Amino acid sequence: MADAADGSASPNLGSRIVVTWAELTVVGLAGGILGTTVGGPPALVVYFATTLLSVGILLYNVNVLVQRSITQQLRNEP
């Protein structure tokens, strides 16, 4: 039964990695384009916002993985 649980965790991790990568790519490209278009001091604000969004995306996706892991471990305990 533990093997089945381990097997189901792998696709979740892989798909979460792909989703995180796609989200970071979109945010990074949008921030870069917007920062270049705006230019000057507002570009610094765009840079900070892009950085904050990137950290938020990473923390959210790590939180989802941790919650899934905790839930899975609680289900497998006798």
N, C-alpha and C positions, 0 to 999 in steps of 0.2 A: 504494500500500500504506500510505503514511503517512496518507492521508485516512481509510482504514478504521480505523486505530488511533486517530486523533483523534476519529472518530465514536463509537467504543466507550467512550472516556474520558468523554465528556459525560454519558451516563446514569449512570455510576458516581458522578460528582461530584454530580449532582442528587439521586440517591437517598441518598447519604451525608449530604448537607445536610439532607434531610428526616428521616432517622433521627436525626441529631444533634439537630435541633430537637425532635423528639418525646421523646428521652431527657432533654434539658434541661428540657422542660416538665414531664414526670412527676416528675423529681427536685425541681424547684423547687416544684411544688404539694405534693408529699408533705412536703418540708421545711417549707414554710410552714404546712401544716395541723398537722404534728407540733409545730412550735415554738410555735404559738398554743395548742395543747392543753396542752402541758407548762407553758409560762410560766416566768417567773423565770429564775434562773441556768442551769438546764438548757436553756432555749431558746437561750442563747448557744452551747452545745455543739452543739445541733442546727443552728444557723446555720453554725458553722464546718464541720461535717460536710457540710452541703449545698453549701457553697462548695467544699470539697475534692472532693466527688463531681463537681461541675460542671466543675472544672478537669480532673479525670481523664477525664471523658467527652470534652471538647474535645481533649485531648492524644491520647487513643486514636484518635479519628476522624481527626485530622490525620496520625497515624502510619500509619493504614491507607491514606490517600490517597497519602502519600509513598511507601510501599512499592509500591503499585500503579503509580505513575508510574515508579519506578526499574526495576521488573520489565518494564514496557512498553518503556522506553527500551533496556534490555539486549536485548530480543527484536528490536528494530528495527535494532540496529547490525549492520553487515556482518561 
